[in-house]
Amino acid sequence: MKIEVSKIVRENVLKLKPYSSARDEFEGEASVFLDANENPYPSDYNRYPDPHQKELKKKISEIKNVKTEQIFLGNGSDEAIDLLFRAFCEPGKDEVLIPQPTYGMYAVSASINDIRINSVSLTKDFDLDMAATLTAITPQTKIIFLCSPNNPSGNLLTAEKVMEVVKNFSGLVVVDEAYIDFTNSKSLSSSLDQFSNLVILQTLSKAWGLAGLRLGICFASAEIISIINKIKPPYNISSVTQTLALERLGQVVKKDQQVKEIVEQRKIMEAKLQESKIVEYVYPSDSNFLLVRVQNARKIYDDLLSKGIVLRDRSNVILCNDCLRITIGTPKENQILLDELKKL
């Protein structure tokens, strides 16, 4: 849907004069920096980082085929999620719609920002219930979060259903594609120019193996990105993160090989787990993990933990009774898990 961003952004944000850092106020090259009150003596990190991450965005633009002005980089995807609430949702007044089960930070961030959470259930196959989703939209709904592939279920949401929500909602539809690299499907980022209310979240934490750096990516219209940039901290991505991320983004072949191996191991684990007597069902996955329904999940979780194996017990999540979420590890790690499950 084509929307006028100025009509859905918070009025105080629209009027806000953003902070201007020292590095925002000049263009071109320089050799003597006496503008930012830094320690002048050379070290690896005595200078502030590029507040706009120009080199990093250029590289991501080339890899993802998204314009640089459509890219926001955050301290993990969590920063982008938080800033979307701050920019577009009025505390104590507006709502967010979150189909469940899904990634828990959407609701946590909404609560922190005093945004009412409107939840609907996914289907038993963890896909969008279109009737329930569209019916749940109210005049106060400003953002809808859709995680695809979904967490903790691991499956892609039906793309046609996702786009139907985008086409029928006058607020922002945020599609979290943290696990998109493990699928055979293309990112919906190719639709950004067509739908001004579409926002895409991605990350370098999963397929790119940089979880420790905390670098999240948000793709959206240039207008939405400019709003987010307006309210972000001036130097939100460190020099270390920018340098190491650039280095890793130059290793596409290595990343693709690791993704291929993880997907192959996922298929092996799916087959092997189904042979276990304590496993009742292995849900189809398009991610780097499997959701597995077992007999007495908490006991199995505790037994494995006593052996030094950490899984994620998702039994307290809607539709996930007695389910464990198993991240795909190295072949050696996966075999250790399978051997211990046989003993149980």
Secondary structure, DSSP 8 states (H G I E B T S, - for coil): ----HHHHS-HHHHH------GGGS--S--S---SS----S--TTSS---TT-HHHHHHHHHHHT--GGGEEEESSHHHHHHHHHHHH--TTT-EEEEEES--THHHHHHHHTT-EEEEEE--TTS---HHHHHHH--TTEEEEEEESS-TTT-----HHHHHHHHHT-SSEEEEE-TTGGGSSS--GGGGTTT-TTEEEEEESSSTT--GGG--EEEE--HHHHHHHHHHS-TT-S-HHHHHHHHHHHT-HHHHHHHHHHHHHHHHHHHHHHHT-TTEEEE---SSSEEEEEESSHHHHHHHHHHTT---EE-TTSTT-TTEEEEE---HHHHHHHHHHHHH-
